[in-house]
Amino acid sequence: MEFALQVDVTLREGIADPAGATIERALPALGFSGVHRVRAGKTFLFAVEAPDEAAARAVAADLAARLLSNPVIEDARVRGDVS
């Protein structure tokens, strides 16, 4: 079976996020007020061939830990059932 998965990678809490800070500083000039604690990240969408969803999620988690993120400074979250 094929399972559509998403991996969201963000910097860990306490790690400086210069991209998020830049976005936050730009928001007032664009008319957005009251937006705080902006964090930037990256999203990966892909399909995994596996016998069941648990196995597909395990592949995605291993892929996230070994290739898509730096586990020292980033958190990776696997989400299933995405299109």
Secondary structure, DSSP 4 states (H G I P E B T S, - for coil): -EEEEEEEEEEPTTS--HHHHHHHHHTGGGT--S------EEEEEEEEE-SSHHHHHHHHHHHIIIII--TTTEEEEEEES--
